[in-house]
Amino acid sequence: MKIGNETSIIEIIEKMVKEGRPQKEILKELTSLGIKEEQARKLLLLGEADTFALLKKEIQKIVKEDMKAEEEIFRKLVVEIVKEEEKEVEKRLSQKLIELREVLDEKIKEEEKTEKKQTKMKELMKLLSHPETTHGIRFDFESETLKKEKKKTNSIKEVKV
């Protein structure tokens, strides 16, 4: 009988007993797997008494109970971890929102400054487009050429005595 790596000794014994194989053949198979003859006899007795099936059921019951108890622990742990992660994500989002608000405030302020500058420039352009109106501003500006001409006219030309 060829046995796969995943087949357990208990399964081998159960299968051979169900097939009605003689004790000698089962013991020979078990010893070929490296089990001592005395242990093989005890295992065969347990297998013939259908003890393995009862043991499997009991083990499954114990495993299910343990899993159920641990499942609640794991569930609580997962819920706790999720809550912590939510808080962390919330903190990061809040920080990012604050940073975004600051950036937007800066951009709005820059835009307002630009708008004010443009408005003032438009007003100045309107004023300059109407040079005949002084808008209450007195200009004492004389160009260099006017100053030179005034000097010429105001200067005394040759005096003869």
Backbone as a printed PyTorch tensor [residue, N CA C, xyz], in Angstrom:
tensor([[[  0.8460,  -1.1830,   0.0000],
         [  0.0000,   0.0000,   0.0000],
         [  0.8820,   1.2340,   0.0000]],

        [[  0.6650,   2.1290,  -0.9500],
         [  1.4610,   3.3570,  -1.0200],
         [  0.7230,   4.4410,  -0.2490]],

        [[  1.4780,   5.1990,   0.4930],
         [  0.8940,   6.2050,   1.3670],
         [  1.4430,   7.5760,   1.0030]],

        [[  0.5540,   8.5600,   0.8420],
         [  0.9840,   9.9210,   0.5360],
         [  1.5490,  10.5820,   1.7660]],

        [[  2.2590,  11.6590,   1.5640],
         [  2.8870,  12.3680,   2.6740],
         [  1.8720,  12.9570,   3.6430]],

        [[  0.6900,  13.2590,   3.1550],
         [ -0.2910,  13.9540,   3.9890],
         [ -1.2080,  12.9880,   4.7350]],

        [[ -1.1450,  11.7120,   4.4570],
         [ -2.0060,  10.7280,   5.1060],
         [ -1.4660,  10.4510,   6.5020]],

        [[ -2.3460,  10.4820,   7.4960],
         [ -1.9010,  10.2420,   8.8680],
         [ -1.9490,   8.7500,   9.1740]],

        [[ -1.2680,   8.3580,  10.1970],
         [ -1.2210,   6.9480,  10.6070],
         [ -2.6170,   6.5000,  11.0200]],

        [[ -3.3370,   7.3550,  11.6920],
         [ -4.6960,   7.0250,  12.1240],
         [ -5.5710,   6.7330,  10.9170]],

        [[ -5.4540,   7.5570,   9.8890],
         [ -6.2570,   7.3470,   8.6840],
         [ -5.8950,   6.0280,   8.0080]],

        [[ -4.6170,   5.6870,   8.0100],
         [ -4.1670,   4.4210,   7.4070],
         [ -4.8010,   3.2460,   8.1430]],

        [[ -4.7230,   3.2910,   9.4730],
         [ -5.2770,   2.1960,  10.2770],
         [ -6.7820,   2.1010,  10.0460]],

        [[ -7.4890,   3.2150,  10.0870],
         [ -8.9440,   3.2020,   9.8880],
         [ -9.3020,   2.6120,   8.5280]],

        [[ -8.5830,   3.0450,   7.5060],
         [ -8.8640,   2.5800,   6.1500],
         [ -8.6510,   1.0690,   6.0340]],

        [[ -7.5380,   0.5850,   6.5750],
         [ -7.2350,  -0.8420,   6.4690],
         [ -8.2280,  -1.6840,   7.2720]],

        [[ -8.6610,  -1.1850,   8.4350],
         [ -9.6450,  -1.9020,   9.2540],
         [-10.9740,  -1.9610,   8.5240]],

        [[-11.3810,  -0.8470,   7.9150],
         [-12.6480,  -0.8050,   7.1730],
         [-12.6080,  -1.7360,   5.9690]],

        [[-11.4500,  -1.8650,   5.3540],
         [-11.2950,  -2.7530,   4.2060],
         [-11.2530,  -4.2300,   4.6310]],

        [[-11.1360,  -4.4650,   5.9400],
         [-11.1280,  -5.8440,   6.4600],
         [ -9.7960,  -6.5360,   6.3080]],

        [[ -8.7410,  -5.8230,   6.2770],
         [ -7.4050,  -6.4140,   6.1460],
         [ -7.0470,  -7.1480,   7.4450]],

        [[ -6.2550,  -8.1890,   7.3370],
         [ -5.8540,  -8.9380,   8.5480],
         [ -4.8690,  -8.1270,   9.4050]],

        [[ -4.8600,  -8.4790,  10.7080],
         [ -4.0170,  -7.7610,  11.6740],
         [ -2.5440,  -7.8010,  11.2710]],

        [[ -2.0870,  -8.9610,  10.7860],
         [ -0.6760,  -9.1090,  10.4250],
         [ -0.3010,  -8.1090,   9.3160]],

        [[ -1.1600,  -7.9560,   8.3430],
         [ -0.8800,  -7.0310,   7.2320],
         [ -0.8400,  -5.5780,   7.7270]],

        [[ -1.7730,  -5.2440,   8.6110],
         [ -1.8220,  -3.8690,   9.1620],
         [ -0.5790,  -3.6060,   9.9960]],

        [[ -0.1920,  -4.6080,  10.8440],
         [  1.0020,  -4.4400,  11.6800],
         [  2.2550,  -4.3140,  10.8160]],

        [[  2.3170,  -5.0870,   9.7450],
         [  3.4630,  -5.0290,   8.8320],
         [  3.5530,  -3.6410,   8.1960]],

        [[  2.4220,  -3.1170,   7.7700],
         [  2.3680,  -1.7710,   7.1530],
         [  2.8300,  -0.6970,   8.1390]],

        [[  2.3700,  -0.8040,   9.3690],
         [  2.7400,   0.1840,  10.3850],
         [  4.2280,   0.1130,  10.7220]],

        [[  4.7620,  -1.0890,  10.8110],
         [  6.1970,  -1.2140,  11.1100],
         [  7.0310,  -0.7160,   9.9330]],

        [[  6.5120,  -0.8650,   8.7150],
         [  7.2520,  -0.3570,   7.5580],
         [  7.2870,   1.1800,   7.5540]],

        [[  6.3530,   1.7810,   8.2740],
         [  6.3320,   3.2510,   8.3900],
         [  7.2470,   3.7520,   9.5080]],

        [[  7.8760,   2.8150,  10.2260],
         [  8.8170,   3.2140,  11.2660],
         [  8.2280,   3.1840,  12.6600]],

        [[  7.0540,   2.5790,  12.8120],
         [  6.4350,   2.4880,  14.1340],
         [  6.8850,   1.1680,  14.7670]],

        [[  7.2180,   1.2260,  16.0430],
         [  7.6330,   0.0170,  16.7460],
         [  6.4510,  -0.9510,  16.8210]],

        [[  6.7840,  -2.2570,  16.8670],
         [  5.7330,  -3.2840,  16.8060],
         [  4.7520,  -3.1620,  17.9650]],

        [[  5.2490,  -2.8820,  19.1570],
         [  4.3590,  -2.7690,  20.3290],
         [  3.3950,  -1.5910,  20.1700]],

        [[  3.9150,  -0.4560,  19.6950],
         [  3.0550,   0.7100,  19.4740],
         [  2.0500,   0.4210,  18.3540]],

        [[  2.4870,  -0.3000,  17.3300],
         [  1.6070,  -0.6430,  16.2190],
         [  0.4430,  -1.4990,  16.7150]],

        [[  0.6940,  -2.4650,  17.6270],
         [ -0.3690,  -3.3090,  18.1940],
         [ -1.3780,  -2.4530,  18.9600]],

        [[ -0.8770,  -1.5220,  19.7780],
         [ -1.7820,  -0.6560,  20.5570],
         [ -2.6380,   0.2060,  19.6260]],

        [[ -2.0000,   0.7510,  18.6010],
         [ -2.7400,   1.5780,  17.6510],
         [ -3.7910,   0.7560,  16.9100]],

        [[ -3.4440,  -0.4880,  16.5690],
         [ -4.3870,  -1.3600,  15.8780],
         [ -5.5850,  -1.6760,  16.7700]],

        [[ -5.3200,  -1.9460,  18.0580],
         [ -6.4220,  -2.1970,  18.9960],
         [ -7.3530,  -0.9870,  19.0850]],

        [[ -6.7580,   0.1940,  19.1400],
         [ -7.5670,   1.4150,  19.1960],
         [ -8.3660,   1.5860,  17.9040]],

        [[ -7.7400,   1.2690,  16.7930],
         [ -8.4100,   1.4050,  15.4970],
         [ -9.5520,   0.4220,  15.3490]],

        [[ -9.3640,  -0.8250,  15.8220],
         [-10.4110,  -1.8320,  15.7370],
         [-11.5710,  -1.5100,  16.6620]],

        [[-11.2890,  -0.8650,  17.7610],
         [-12.3450,  -0.5080,  18.7110],
         [-13.0620,   0.7720,  18.2870]],

        [[-12.7060,   1.3220,  17.1570],
         [-13.3030,   2.5570,  16.6180],
         [-13.0850,   3.7430,  17.5700]],

        [[-12.0000,   3.6650,  18.2940],
         [-11.6540,   4.7210,  19.2480],
         [-11.2070,   5.9850,  18.5240]],

        [[-10.5830,   5.8200,  17.3770],
         [-10.0820,   6.9760,  16.6380],
         [-11.2140,   7.9170,  16.2340]],

        [[-12.3340,   7.3370,  15.8010],
         [-13.4730,   8.1680,  15.3930],
         [-13.9770,   8.9830,  16.5710]],

        [[-14.0470,   8.3380,  17.7360],
         [-14.4910,   9.0600,  18.9380],
         [-13.4950,  10.1590,  19.3130]],

        [[-12.2040,   9.7990,  19.2260],
         [-11.1760,  10.7890,  19.5470],
         [-11.2380,  11.9790,  18.5840]],

        [[-11.4440,  11.6830,  17.3010],
         [-11.5460,  12.7640,  16.3100],
         [-12.6920,  13.7020,  16.6400]],

        [[-13.8310,  13.0950,  16.9740],
         [-15.0020,  13.9140,  17.3110],
         [-14.7200,  14.7800,  18.5370]],

        [[-14.1110,  14.1900,  19.5410],
         [-13.7850,  14.9410,  20.7610],
         [-12.7860,  16.0610,  20.4630]],

        [[-11.7860,  15.7340,  19.6710],
         [-10.7730,  16.7490,  19.3130],
         [-11.4350,  17.8780,  18.5310]],

        [[-12.3020,  17.5200,  17.5760],
         [-13.0020,  18.5490,  16.8060],
         [-13.8500,  19.4280,  17.7120]],

        [[-14.5240,  18.8000,  18.6730],
         [-15.3570,  19.5550,  19.6130],
         [-14.5050,  20.5320,  20.4220]],

        [[-13.3770,  20.0480,  20.9180],
         [-12.4780,  20.8930,  21.7200],
         [-11.9320,  22.0360,  20.8680]],

        [[-11.5320,  21.7040,  19.6390],
         [-10.9930,  22.7330,  18.7360],
         [-12.0520,  23.7960,  18.4450]],

        [[-13.2850,  23.3510,  18.1810],
         [-14.3730,  24.3020,  17.9090],
         [-14.6220,  25.2200,  19.1060]],

        [[-14.6260,  24.6360,  20.3000],
         [-14.8400,  25.4410,  21.5070],
         [-13.7090,  26.4530,  21.6940]],

        [[-12.4860,  25.9610,  21.5000],
         [-11.3340,  26.8590,  21.6310],
         [-11.3870,  27.9700,  20.5860]],

        [[-11.7300,  27.5860,  19.3700],
         [-11.8040,  28.5790,  18.2820],
         [-12.8920,  29.6060,  18.5750]],

        [[-14.0080,  29.1210,  19.1160],
         [-15.1050,  30.0410,  19.4280],
         [-14.6640,  31.0600,  20.4840]],

        [[-13.9840,  30.5680,  21.5160],
         [-13.4970,  31.4560,  22.5750],
         [-12.4620,  32.4290,  22.0170]],

        [[-11.5510,  31.9110,  21.2050],
         [-10.5180,  32.7650,  20.6380],
         [-11.0840,  33.6940,  19.5690]],

        [[-12.1450,  33.2340,  18.9040],
         [-12.7710,  34.0750,  17.8790],
         [-13.2550,  35.3870,  18.4930]],

        [[-13.8570,  35.3090,  19.6640],
         [-14.3390,  36.5180,  20.3330],
         [-13.1680,  37.4250,  20.7090]],

        [[-12.0890,  36.8150,  21.1660],
         [-10.8950,  37.5970,  21.5090],
         [-10.3420,  38.2750,  20.2640]],

        [[-10.2360,  37.5110,  19.1730],
         [ -9.7330,  38.0740,  17.9170],
         [-10.6580,  39.1770,  17.4000]],

        [[-11.9470,  38.9370,  17.5080],
         [-12.9190,  39.9340,  17.0420],
         [-12.7400,  41.2500,  17.8120]],

        [[-12.6150,  41.1480,  19.1320],
         [-12.4130,  42.3420,  19.9530],
         [-11.1080,  43.0380,  19.5830]],

        [[-10.0750,  42.2290,  19.3700],
         [ -8.7690,  42.7700,  19.0020],
         [ -8.8460,  43.5020,  17.6650]],

        [[ -9.5220,  42.8860,  16.7020],
         [ -9.6610,  43.5030,  15.3780],
         [-10.4430,  44.8120,  15.4870]],

        [[-11.5280,  44.8080,  16.2600],
         [-12.3330,  46.0210,  16.4360],
         [-11.4870,  47.1170,  17.0730]],

        [[-10.6950,  46.7510,  18.0560],
         [ -9.8320,  47.7200,  18.7350],
         [ -8.7930,  48.3010,  17.7690]],

        [[ -8.1870,  47.4250,  16.9700],
         [ -7.1850,  47.8820,  16.0000],
         [ -7.8220,  48.8010,  14.9690]],

        [[ -9.0200,  48.4300,  14.5060],
         [ -9.7190,  49.2570,  13.5150],
         [-10.0300,  50.6360,  14.1010]],

        [[-10.4640,  50.6800,  15.3390],
         [-10.7720,  51.9720,  15.9830],
         [ -9.5180,  52.8380,  16.0980]],

        [[ -8.4130,  52.2030,  16.4900],
         [ -7.1510,  52.9490,  16.5940],
         [ -6.7350,  53.4940,  15.2300]],

        [[ -6.8580,  52.6700,  14.2070],
         [ -6.5000,  53.1010,  12.8540],
         [ -7.4220,  54.2330,  12.3890]],

        [[ -8.6980,  54.1400,  12.7220],
         [ -9.6440,  55.2130,  12.3550],
         [ -9.2140,  56.5300,  12.9870]],

        [[ -8.8340,  56.4660,  14.2740],
         [ -8.3860,  57.6810,  14.9600],
         [ -7.1500,  58.2500,  14.2860]],

        [[ -6.2270,  57.3690,  13.9360],
         [ -4.9890,  57.8080,  13.2890],
         [ -5.2840,  58.4460,  11.9320]],

        [[ -6.1590,  57.8080,  11.1680],
         [ -6.5260,  58.3520,   9.8550],
         [ -7.2320,  59.6940,  10.0320]],

        [[ -8.0930,  59.7740,  11.0220],
         [ -8.8030,  61.0320,  11.2980],
         [ -7.8190,  62.1550,  11.6440]],

        [[ -6.8110,  61.8360,  12.4580],
         [ -5.7950,  62.8340,  12.8150],
         [ -5.0620,  63.3230,  11.5610]],

        [[ -4.6500,  62.3480,  10.7320],
         [ -3.9140,  62.7200,   9.5220],
         [ -4.7790,  63.5550,   8.5840]],

        [[ -6.0400,  63.1740,   8.4530],
         [ -6.9500,  63.9420,   7.5940],
         [ -7.1490,  65.3550,   8.1300]],

        [[ -7.3140,  65.4750,   9.4410],
         [ -7.4790,  66.7920,  10.0470],
         [ -6.2560,  67.6610,   9.7760]],

        [[ -5.0780,  67.0820,   9.9430],
         [ -3.8400,  67.8210,   9.7000],
         [ -3.7510,  68.2500,   8.2420]],

        [[ -4.0940,  67.3590,   7.3320],
         [ -4.0420,  67.6790,   5.9010],
         [ -5.0540,  68.7670,   5.5610]],

        [[ -6.2300,  68.7170,   6.1980],
         [ -7.2410,  69.7570,   5.9570],
         [ -6.7540,  71.1230,   6.4490]],

        [[ -6.1080,  71.1250,   7.5910],
         [ -5.5660,  72.3770,   8.1270],
         [ -4.5170,  72.9300,   7.1590]],

        [[ -3.6280,  72.0680,   6.6850],
         [ -2.6000,  72.4980,   5.7420],
         [ -3.2330,  73.0260,   4.4560]],

        [[ -4.2580,  72.3510,   3.9860],
         [ -4.9520,  72.7780,   2.7660],
         [ -5.6100,  74.1370,   2.9650]],

        [[ -6.2340,  74.3330,   4.1100],
         [ -6.8610,  75.6370,   4.4120],
         [ -5.8200,  76.7560,   4.4140]],

        [[ -4.6690,  76.4680,   5.0260],
         [ -3.6100,  77.4790,   5.0770],
         [ -3.1350,  77.8370,   3.6740]],

        [[ -2.9560,  76.8460,   2.8430],
         [ -2.5100,  77.0830,   1.4650],
         [ -3.5660,  77.8900,   0.7130]],

        [[ -4.8330,  77.5110,   0.8930],
         [ -5.9120,  78.2350,   0.2100],
         [ -6.0130,  79.6850,   0.7040]],

        [[ -5.8580,  79.8910,   2.0120],
         [ -5.8680,  81.2500,   2.5560],
         [ -4.7610,  82.0950,   1.9390]],

        [[ -3.5670,  81.5010,   1.8270],
         [ -2.4370,  82.2090,   1.2090],
         [ -2.7730,  82.6000,  -0.2280]],

        [[ -3.3190,  81.6620,  -0.9700],
         [ -3.6450,  81.9300,  -2.3760],
         [ -4.7160,  82.9980,  -2.4900]],

        [[ -5.7110,  82.9520,  -1.6040],
         [ -6.7750,  83.9590,  -1.6250],
         [ -6.1930,  85.3370,  -1.3160]],

        [[ -5.3180,  85.4200,  -0.3250],
         [ -4.6920,  86.7000,   0.0220],
         [ -3.8750,  87.2370,  -1.1490]],

        [[ -3.1130,  86.3530,  -1.7920],
         [ -2.3220,  86.7740,  -2.9490],
         [ -3.2300,  87.2790,  -4.0690]],

        [[ -4.3280,  86.5820,  -4.2610],
         [ -5.2810,  86.9680,  -5.3080],
         [ -5.9140,  88.3230,  -4.9860]],

        [[ -6.2470,  88.5280,  -3.7080],
         [ -6.8320,  89.8130,  -3.2990],
         [ -5.8260,  90.9510,  -3.5160]],

        [[ -4.5490,  90.6940,  -3.1760],
         [ -3.5210,  91.7170,  -3.3890],
         [ -3.4060,  92.0450,  -4.8770]],

        [[ -3.3920,  91.0240,  -5.6810],
         [ -3.2930,  91.2210,  -7.1320],
         [ -4.4990,  92.0040,  -7.6440]],

        [[ -5.6840,  91.6610,  -7.1530],
         [ -6.8950,  92.3710,  -7.5630],
         [ -6.8330,  93.8400,  -7.1610]],

        [[ -6.3840,  94.1000,  -5.9360],
         [ -6.2790,  95.4910,  -5.4640],
         [ -5.2870,  96.2730,  -6.3160]],

        [[ -4.1650,  95.6300,  -6.6240],
         [ -3.1680,  96.2940,  -7.4690],
         [ -3.7470,  96.6060,  -8.8410]],

        [[ -4.4770,  95.6530,  -9.4070],
         [ -5.0740,  95.8670, -10.7200],
         [ -6.1010,  96.9960, -10.6800]],

        [[ -6.8980,  97.0220,  -9.6120],
         [ -7.8990,  98.0870,  -9.4750],
         [ -7.2220,  99.4490,  -9.3740]],

        [[ -6.1700,  99.5560,  -8.5830],
         [ -5.4440, 100.8250,  -8.4440],
         [ -4.8040, 101.2360,  -9.7700]],

        [[ -4.2590, 100.2490, -10.4680],
         [ -3.6510, 100.5520, -11.7610],
         [ -4.7010, 101.0700, -12.7410]],

        [[ -5.8870, 100.4870, -12.7240],
         [ -6.9640, 100.9570, -13.6010],
         [ -7.3570, 102.3910, -13.2640]],

        [[ -7.4430, 102.6900, -11.9610],
         [ -7.7740, 104.0500, -11.5370],
         [ -6.7070, 105.0350, -12.0060]],

        [[ -5.4520, 104.6470, -11.8280],
         [ -4.3580, 105.5200, -12.2730],
         [ -4.4140, 105.7290, -13.7900]],

        [[ -4.6920, 104.6910, -14.5050],
         [ -4.7760, 104.7990, -15.9630],
         [ -5.9110, 105.7330, -16.3720]],

        [[ -7.0270, 105.6810, -15.6440],
         [ -8.1370, 106.5970, -15.9310],
         [ -7.7020, 108.0340, -15.6910]],

        [[ -7.0180, 108.2400, -14.5690],
         [ -6.5580, 109.5970, -14.2470],
         [ -5.5820, 110.1070, -15.3030]],

        [[ -4.6830, 109.2330, -15.7070],
         [ -3.6880, 109.6390, -16.6890],
         [ -4.2920, 109.8280, -18.0770]],

        [[ -5.4020, 109.1820, -18.3500],
         [ -6.0150, 109.3270, -19.6650],
         [ -6.7100, 110.6760, -19.8180]],

        [[ -6.9030, 111.4080, -18.7190],
         [ -7.5000, 112.7500, -18.7480],
         [ -6.5200, 113.7510, -18.1250]],

        [[ -5.5030, 114.1530, -18.8480],
         [ -4.4860, 115.0420, -18.2670],
         [ -5.0190, 116.4500, -17.9830]],

        [[ -6.1310, 116.8290, -18.5910],
         [ -6.6440, 118.1800, -18.3590],
         [ -7.2270, 118.3410, -16.9660]],

        [[ -7.5990, 117.2540, -16.3300],
         [ -8.1280, 117.3590, -14.9650],
         [ -7.0080, 117.0910, -13.9900]],

        [[ -6.9390, 117.9180, -12.9920],
         [ -5.8590, 117.7730, -12.0150],
         [ -6.3150, 117.0320, -10.7700]],

        [[ -7.5950, 116.9000, -10.5980],
         [ -8.1590, 116.1860,  -9.4540],
         [ -7.5950, 116.7200,  -8.1410]],

        [[ -7.4040, 117.9850,  -8.0820],
         [ -6.9210, 118.6190,  -6.8640],
         [ -5.4350, 118.4610,  -6.6480]],

        [[ -4.7420, 117.9720,  -7.6310],
         [ -3.2950, 117.7660,  -7.4940],
         [ -2.6100, 118.8980,  -8.2490]],

        [[ -1.6540, 119.5440,  -7.5950],
         [ -0.9190, 120.6460,  -8.2130],
         [  0.4040, 120.0970,  -8.7110]],

        [[  0.6880, 120.3280,  -9.9620],
         [  1.9300, 119.8570, -10.5590],
         [  2.9090, 121.0200, -10.6210]],

        [[  4.0350, 120.9150,  -9.9760],
         [  5.0830, 121.9320, -10.0230],
         [  6.2340, 121.4200, -10.8690]],

        [[  5.9380, 120.6800, -11.8110],
         [  6.9700, 120.0610, -12.6090],
         [  7.2920, 120.9110, -13.8300]],

        [[  8.5700, 121.1700, -13.9900],
         [  9.0330, 121.8810, -15.1810],
         [ 10.0700, 121.0130, -15.8580]],

        [[  9.9350, 120.8810, -17.1270],
         [ 10.9080, 120.0720, -17.8410],
         [ 12.2230, 120.8330, -17.9420]],

        [[ 13.2710, 120.1520, -18.2160],
         [ 14.6040, 120.7430, -18.3280],
         [ 14.6610, 121.7400, -19.4750]],

        [[ 14.0200, 121.4200, -20.5420],
         [ 14.0360, 122.3490, -21.6890],
         [ 13.3130, 123.6480, -21.3320]],

        [[ 12.2080, 123.5680, -20.6040],
         [ 11.5010, 124.7920, -20.1770],
         [ 12.3690, 125.6080, -19.2350]],

        [[ 13.0660, 124.9620, -18.3620],
         [ 13.9390, 125.6730, -17.4350],
         [ 15.0270, 126.4200, -18.2040]],

        [[ 15.6110, 125.7920, -19.2120],
         [ 16.6650, 126.4380, -19.9930],
         [ 16.1170, 127.6290, -20.7480]],

        [[ 14.9470, 127.4820, -21.3270],
         [ 14.3390, 128.6030, -22.0570],
         [ 14.0490, 129.7670, -21.1170]],

        [[ 13.5540, 129.4870, -19.9210],
         [ 13.2740, 130.5370, -18.9510],
         [ 14.5500, 131.2640, -18.5720]],

        [[ 15.6110, 130.5320, -18.3940],
         [ 16.8820, 131.1520, -18.0470],
         [ 17.3240, 132.0990, -19.1510]],

        [[ 17.1380, 131.6730, -20.3690],
         [ 17.5610, 132.5130, -21.4950],
         [ 16.7550, 133.8050, -21.5340]],

        [[ 15.4650, 133.6600, -21.3300],
         [ 14.6230, 134.8610, -21.4000],
         [ 14.8100, 135.7510, -20.1890]],

        [[ 15.0770, 135.1870, -19.0680],
         [ 15.2430, 135.9760, -17.8530],
         [ 16.6550, 136.4980, -17.6740]],

        [[ 17.5790, 136.0080, -18.4040],
         [ 18.9540, 136.4600, -18.1990],
         [ 19.1500, 137.8170, -18.8740]],

        [[ 20.0080, 138.4920, -18.3420],
         [ 20.2860, 139.8190, -18.8700],
         [ 21.2290, 139.6670, -20.0430]],

        [[ 20.7930, 140.3660, -21.0990],
         [ 21.6750, 140.3340, -22.2550],
         [ 22.6850, 141.4530, -22.0810]],

        [[ 23.5260, 141.4680, -22.7110],
         [ 24.6610, 142.3860, -22.6130],
         [ 24.2350, 143.8000, -22.1530]],

        [[ 24.9270, 144.2960, -21.2440],
         [ 24.6540, 145.6450, -20.7540],
         [ 25.8200, 146.5440, -21.1780]],

        [[ 25.4830, 147.6780, -21.8230],
         [ 26.5320, 148.6220, -22.2470],
         [ 26.4290, 149.8450, -21.3860]],

        [[ 27.4940, 150.2740, -21.0060],
         [ 27.5550, 151.4600, -20.1860],
         [ 28.3100, 152.5690, -20.8800]]])
